[in-house]
Amino acid sequence: MNLASFLWMVGFGLIYVGERLFGGGESTWHPVLDGSGLLLVVVSLAMIAARRARVDADQKAPYGLALIFGAVGLSSLLFYALGTDGGTDALGLEGEAATRFGVAMHALTPIVWLAGTLPLLSINRALALSPVRSIPRLVREGALSALAVSFALSMLFPLNYLAHEHNKRWDLGYFKTAQAGSRTRAMIEALDEPITVTNFFPTGSDVEDEIRTYFDPIAGPKLDVRYVDHALEPALAEELKVRDNGYVVFSKGEQVERVKIGKDFDSARRKLKKLDQEMQKALLKLARGQKKAYFTVGHDEMYWRGDADKTRKINTLKQVLTSLNYKVDELGLAEGLGDRVPDDADVVFIMGPMKPFLDEEIAALNAYRERGGALLVAVEPGGADLSGILAPMGLSVDLDSRLAIDNYYLKVTGGPGDRVNIVTNKFSSHPSVTTLSRNSSQVGVAFPGATHIAEDAGSSPGKVQTTIRSLSATWLDLDGDLEFDEGTEQRKQYSLAVAVTTPVQGAPNGSDAEDGDEPDDADGADSLIDSEPTESRVIVMGDASWASDLFLLYSGNGQLAVDALSWLTEDKALEGETTSEEDVKIQHTKEGQGLWFYGAAAFVPLALLSLGLGRLRYRKIRSRRS
């Protein structure tokens, strides 16, 4: 940059600082900076004019062109001055007319300045490179190119103004309000009393429009859906204890459940995506009382608290049960497990114990089962011997060996150890896997480190059904080398989960109860009201890690937990599916991360370098030919 260009840029820089930082007050720096800047700009143009006077006649044109563009750039100060309060006052403009004129002048100021400055700098640079003799045609073409660039850049200024004045927000992300799932529809059909849903939203609300897409298709005699504005219905709002719009209220008699959605669309997006889940939570609380789920403790079972490894932690499972209106409690010696399982237990979970149970505890659990209790027993290879609980049902497990597969498994570490992460979609038609069975082509379940469950033929007092089997390429890894050994190991489908039903002695129709049959209500109609058990229900699984925090969210594992719970507790309210439009988190694998790393660090730069070298070679070959 030659001296004339330097003075030009410094001059306008001083004017900018003077106006921007000191133009709004009475600071003495304002005239000093503006005056100094203007002086430097004039000196810059004077230097160009002086050089023009000294060169030959055929070299004067580029300097003359520079002076023209310099005058254009200098005129930007005039546009700026006209846009100030003093300029509009001098022109006699007032009110809105003065505001519009000022905005237009200030918008033109940077455009005119760029149109004069960039060509001027281009010409000064060309003349500096050829101080003795320049080619006027090339200098002019360079100036015109710079002028085109200035016009392109100038588009940013009106666009920025328009964007500021007409601020609009477009969300191109995926969004869809959840629709009522089959479980919600079944719960509504099974209601013994109608439930009223009151939606508090302002008239014309975007959120109300989305709410309508969910509730209108399921409204009917058992679900009365209303839409009100909080401001127009103050008495109703006070009765339901709603303080503002943005709430969905479920009511049945004196029972009321409130769900806050949000009255503006941005705050309501997340709740709308999982509206079906919120609907089911409210229905469960209104349609039936809270149920009780116990988890055995004291034997190093999987647990929901502490800093345990995620494969041994079941906090997510506890949250699922809580959302289904289950109260979750511990069951150990301190809670009476050595004597009797509490009568309020709707289901008892035994999740991967590593230490043995006392004989008294086993006796209490067996007595609970025999009087019609529900058990979910998940064994863990290398864990505690549960034969005292399994043998009376005609079942046994091999705790010394794990199942493995080498062609289809869940990758976690990327090593051979992942072969024990069994994945399958082989479900029976049993009610405990009914939803998974219907969707077996789309979902599967993961049983990491599972063993198989064997049935001792003829020794079970009840009915045993395999509900989940492994893929046919699975083998029982007897030597633990994770390699299939022909001759000593066998590939086949192994039982991963079984369901056992045993009639309760002395119960009405107990001896005639069949697996999967539902007891008839007194009036023959479906109901969510519990009945006396006529049979015990037990699910035994060859793995407990499927329910851990690390794996419960995998594909169908969560649905497996809900389906199993629905069958065990004969809870029709849990039958079917829940819909959700929540974003699915991207799971990064080791291989995928490596691909992105090496692609960004090596492949892309090498590709760009190759293109550059190819371009240089092409130009060299072309120059030789010419």
N, C-alpha and C positions, 0 to 999 in steps of 0.2 A: 504494500500500500504506500503510494507516494504521499508527499506532504499535503498536497491539496485535498486528497481524499481523507486523510487523517483529520485535518482541520474541519472538514465538512461533518464528519461523524461526531467529533468531539463537540462541535458547536451545537448540533441538534441534541446531543446527549445532555449538555448543560441546560438547554431550553426545557427538555423533558423533565429533568430533575427540579428545575425551578417551578414549573407549573404543577407537577405532581405532588411535590413535598411541601412547597411553600406558597402555592397559588391561592390557598383558601384563607390566608390570614394577612396580617400587616407586616410580615417579616421583611427585613431589609435584604435578605438573601434573594427574595423573589426578583426584584429588578436587576440585582447584580448578576445573577445567573442568566436571566433572560438576555440582558444586554451583552454580556460576555459571549454567550452562545451565538447571538445574532452577528456580533462583530466577527467571530471566527468563520461563520458561514460566508459573510461578504468577502473576507480576506481570501477564502478558498476560491471563490469565483473570480476575484481580482487577479489571483495568480494565474488562472487559466487564461484570462483575457490578456495578460501581459505576455504569456508565452505565445499566444496566437499572433500578437503584433510582431514577434521576432522571427517567425518562421516564414518560409517561402509561400508564395501565393497558392501553389498546388497542395500545400500541407495545412492550409487554414481551415478547410472544411470540418475535419474531426474536432478541432477546438471550438468551432462555431456550434457544432452539434452538442458538445459538452455544455456550452453556455445555455443553450436552449433547454436542455434537460435540467440544468441547474436552476434556471428560472422557474421551471415547473415545480421542482422540489421546494424552492423557496416560497412559492405561492401557497403551499400547504399551510404556512403560518397565517396567511390571510383567511383561509377557510376556518382555521381554528379560532382566530380572533372574532370572526363573524358569529361563531357558535356560542361565544361566552355571553354572559348577561349584558355586558357592555355593548357587544355587537348587536344583540337583538333590540336593546333599548335605542341604539342609534338608528336602527331601521324602523323603529316605531311599532314593533311587534309585541303583543301581550298575550297572556294566558296560554291556551293550548297551541295557538299558532306559533308563539315564541318557543314553546317546548319542542314542537315538531321540527321547526327550522333549526334549532340548536342541535338536536339529535342528528339531523341530516348532515349538517356542516361537520360535526365531530366524526361522523362515519366516513365522510369524504376525506378528512384530513390525512389519515394514514394511507389511504389509497393513492392520493395525489403525491404524497411524500415518497412512497415506494416507486411510483411511476417516474419520478424524476431522479431518485437516488441510485437505483440499481443500474440504469443505463449510464449515468454519470460515472459511477465507479468502474463499470466495464470499459468505458472510453479512456478514463485516466490510467487504468492498468495497461491497456493496449498501447497508449502513447508512452508510458514509462518503459515498456519492453522494447519499443522502437523509437528512441528519442530523436534520432537524426531524420530518418525517413520512414513514414508509415504508409500503409496501403488503405486509403480512405474507404474503399469498398468493404474491406474486411472489418474495419473499425465500425462502420455503420451497421453491418450485419450482426456483429456482436452486441451492439447497443439495442438493436431491435429484438434480439433473443432475450436480452435482460429485461426489456420492456414486457415481453410476453410472460416471463417468469413473474414479474411484478403484478401483472393482471391476475395471474393464477393465484398468487398469494393474497391478493386483495380480496378474493372471494371469501376468505376466512373471516374478514371483519364484518360484513353484513350478515353472514351466516351466524357468527357468534352473537350478534345483536338480536337476530330473530330468535335464536335458541333461548336467549335470556328472557326476551319479552313473551315468547309463546312456549314456555317450558312444558314439554310433554314427556311422559315416561312410558316406554314400551317394554314389556316383560316378555321376552321370547322364550322363556323357560317353559317346560311342560307343566301344565296344571289341569287337573280334573277333579271335581268333587266326587268323593266315593259314592257308590250306589249301594242300595240295600242288598246284603248278601243272603244266601239261602238260610243261614242260621237266624238272621234277624226276622225273616219272613216266617220261619217255623215258630220262633218265640211269640210273634204276634198272634199266629193262629192258635197257639196253645194257651193264650191268656184266658183266665176264668172271669176277669172283669175288664171292661174297657179302660184304656189309658188315654189321657188328654195330653197332647203336645201343644204347648203355647210358644210361639216364636215371636220374640220381641225384637223388631227391626223397624227402622224408619221407612216410611212409604217411599217406594222407588229405589230402595237400597240394592246395590249390586250383590251384597251378601244374601239378602232375602231371595233374590233370583236363583242363586246357587242352592240355597236351602230348599227351595221349592222343587228343584230337580231331584232331590233325595226323598222328601216326604210325600209329595203328591202321588207317586205311583203306589205307595204302601198305605195310604190313608184309607180308612174304611170303618165298619161298625166297631171294631175292636181298637182302632187307633184314630181318635178324633184330633185332627190337626187344625190349628188356628194360627193366624198371623195378625199381630197387633202392634201398634206403635206405643211405646212406653208413655210418651207425652199425652196421647189421646185416651189411654186407659189407666189413669193413676190408681183407681180403686183396685183393679185386678192386679196391677203391679205390686201394690202394697200387700194384698192378700197372699201373693206368691213370693213375697219378699225379694223382688227384683228391683234393683236401684237404677238401672239404665238399660238402654237398648243393647243388643248384642248377645242376648241369652236365649237358650232353648230350655224350656221348663217342662219336665215330665211330671204328671200328677195323677194320683189314684186315691180318692178319698182324702185322708189327712196326710198321706205320704207325698212328698215332693222331692224331686231331684233336679238340680240345676246344672247346666253345662254352659260355660262361657265360651262363645265362639269369637266374638269381636264384631264391632259394628262397622268398621271400615275394612275394605277388602284385603289390604296388606297384612293387617293383624290377624285376619280370619283364615288366611290361606292354609296354614298348617293344620288347624282343626278341621277344616273342610275336607282335607285329604284323608283324614281318618275319622270322618263323621260316623261311619258304620260302627266302629269300635266304641265310640262314645255312646251311641244309641244302645248298644248291647249292654254296656255297663249299667246304664240307667234302667233298662228293662229288667235286668237280673235283680237289681235291688228292689224294684217294685213288685215283680212277679213272684218271687220266692224269697224266703229268708236267707240269711247268710249261712253258708255251709262251713264245715270244719275239716281241715286237712292237717294230719300230723306227720312229722318226719322223725324217724328214730334217730337218736343221738347217743353218744357215748361209746361208739364202736369205730371211730375214725371214718364216719360216713362223709359223703359230699355235703357241703354246708354253704350257706349264703353269706356268712360274715367272715371277716379275717382277710389276710393277704394271701390266700391260697392260690395255687396255680389255677388258671382259668379252666383247665380240664377237670378240676376238682371243686369248682365253685358253681352254685346253682342259684345265684341271686336273680337271674333272669326268669328262671322257672317260678320262683316265689312271686315275682312281679306279675307273671301271667296268671297265677292262681288268685292273687289279690284282685286283679282286674276282672276276674270271673266271679267276684263276690265270695271268695273263700277266705276264711281266717286261717292263717298258717301258724302252727305251734310246734314246739319240740315235744318229743316223747322218749323219755329215758327212765332210768331207775327213779330219779327224783320226781318224775311225773306219774309214777305208779306202774311202769311197764313190767316190773317184776311181779306184779299181782294181776293187773287187768288193764286192758286197753279201755280208755274212757268211752262211755256210752254215747257221747256226742260226736264220736269220730265218724265222719262220712267216708273217709279214705285214709289209709296209712301208707306212707312212702318209705321204702327201705332202699336207699340210694348208695350202692357201692361200698358197703362196710368193709374195712380192712382188718378189724379185730372181731373175734367171735362173740356171739351172744351167750348170755347165761342161760342155763336150762329153764329157769323160771321165766325169762323173757320170751323164749321160744314157745313155751307152754301158753303164755298169755296171748301171743300173736296167733297161735293155732286155735285157741278158744275163740278169739275174735272172729277168725275166718269161719269157724264152724257155726257161729250164731248169725251168720249172714253178712259179715264184714267185707270190705273191699280193700285189697292189697295191691300195690304196685311194687314188685320186687325186681331190682336191677342189680345183678351180680357184676363183679369186676374180676377178671383174670388176675390171679395172684392175691386175691382178697380173702375175706373170711369165708369159712365153710358154712353154707346155709342149708345143708342137707336136712337139718332138723325141721326146716320150714318147707322145703321142696319135696322131700321124700313122701310125706303124707299125701301129696297130690300126684304121686307117680312120676316125678321129674328128677333129673340129675343134670349136673353141669361139670365140665372138665375145666377146673381153675388153673391147670398147669400149662395149657396150650391156648393159642389165639388163632383165629381165622386170618387168612391172608389171601390176597388176590394180586395178580401182576398185570392185568390188562385194563382194569377200570377201578380206580380208587380216588380218594380225596387227597389232593396234594396240599401238604402243609409245610413241610421242611424242604421238599424237593429231593430227598434221599430215599434209599431203599426202605427205610422205616415207615414210609407212608403206605406201604402195601397192606398194613393192618387196618388202615382207615377204610373199612368196608362201606361201600355205597350200593344201595339196591333200590329197585322199584317193584319188587316181587311181593305184592300184597294179596291176601286172601279176601274173600267177601265178608269177613267177620265185621260186626258193627264197630269194633274198636279201631278199625282202620278204614271205615267206610268212605271217608272223604278222600283219603290217599288212594284207595282202590279206584275211585272214579276218575282220578287225575294222574294215574300211574304213568301215562305217556309224557307228562310234563314235569312231575316232581319225583324226588326220591328222598331217602333218608340215609343218614350217615351213622354208622356204628363203629367208632374208632376203637380198635383193640378189643373186639368182641370175641367171645367164645360161643359155642353152640349149646343148645338145650336139647337134651335127650329125654324121650318119653319111655318109661318102663311099662311095656304093654301089659294091660290087665291089672295093674296095681293102683290105678287112680279110682277113687270113689265117685268122681264126677266125670265131666266131659272136657277133654283137652283138645284144643284146636291150635294149629300153627297159624299165626297171623302174618308174620313177616319171614321171608326166606332170603338167603343170600343168592347172588348170581351163580350160575352153574360152573363158572371157572374158579370158584373159591375152594381152598383146601384148608384142612386143619394142620397148622404148622407144628408138627410134633417135636422137631429138633430146634426150633427157634431160629433157623438160619434165613428165614424169609425167602427161601428158594424151594420150588416144588420138586420133591423127590419122587420120581416114578417108582412104583412098587410099594413104597411104605406110606405114601400119602395119597389121598384120593380127592379128585375134583368133583364137586357136586353141590347141590343146593342144601345148605344147612339151615336149621331152625334158629332164627335170631330172636323171635318173640313168640310166646304162646299165651293163650287165654284159657283159663280153667274156671268152670262153673260147677258148683257142688250144691245139691239141694240141702236146704236147712231141715234138719230132723224136727218133725212135729209141726212144721209150718204149713198153713193151708195150701193145698195144691203143690207143696214143695217137691214131692216126689215126681210130679209131672212136669216140672219146670224144664224147659229146653233152652239151650244156649242161644242168646240173642233175642228170645221172646220177652216182651214187655208185659208186666202184670196188668191185668185189666182194672180200670178204675171202677168205682161203684156204679157209676152211671154210664159206663162204656165210652165216655168221651175222653179225649186227650186232655191232660192237665199237667201243670208244673208242680202239683202238690205231691210230696213224697208219700210212698206207701210202705207197709211193712215188708222187709226182705223175705223172699221165698227161697233164695239161693245166695251163696257167697260167690263173689267174683274176684278173680286174681289174674293179673298180667305179670308174667315173668319175662325178663329181657336179659339177653346174654351180654349186656354192656350197660354201664351207667353213664359213660361220658357223653352219650348222645344228648343228654339233658343238661350238659354243662354250659356255662356262659359262652364257651368257645364254639360250641356246635349247635346249640338249640335254635339259632337263627338260620341255620343252613337249610335251604330248600324246604322239605316237608317235616323237619324235626319238630318245629313248633306246632304244626297241625297234628302230629302224632301225639303230642302231650295232651292237646285238647280233646281229640277223639278218644284217647284212652281214658281220660278223666270222665268224659260223657258216658261211656259204657260202664265204667266201674261204679259210678254213683247213680246210674240210671237217670241221668239229668238230661231231659229232652231239650232243655234250654241251650245246651251246648252243641246240639247237632247242626251240621251244615258248615258253611264257610263264612268268613268275614272278609269284606272287600276293603282294600286300602290303596290309595294312590300316592302314598309317601314315596319319596325318592329313595332308591336303593343305593346304598353305599357301594362304591367301586372297591372291590377287593384286589389288592395288588399282590401278585405272586413274585417269588424270587426271580423266576425266568423273565417275567414281564418287566420287572424293575431293571434287570440287567440289560434287556434289549433297549429300553429307553436311555439308560446311561451310556452304553456304548454307541448308540445311534447319535446322541447329542454330542458326545465327546470325540468320536472318530469318524463314523460313517458320513454324516452330513458335511463336516469340514473337508473330508477327502473328496466327496462328490463335487463340492464347490471348487476345490483346488483343481480337480481334473477338468472341469468345465473351463476354468480360466486358462489352464495350460493348452487345452484344445483350441481355445479362441486365439491365443498368441501364435500357436503353430499355423492356424489357418491364415492369420494375417501375414505371417512371414512368407508362406507359400504364395499368397496372392501378390505380395509386393515383388517377389522374384519374377513372377510371370509378367508383371507389368513393366 
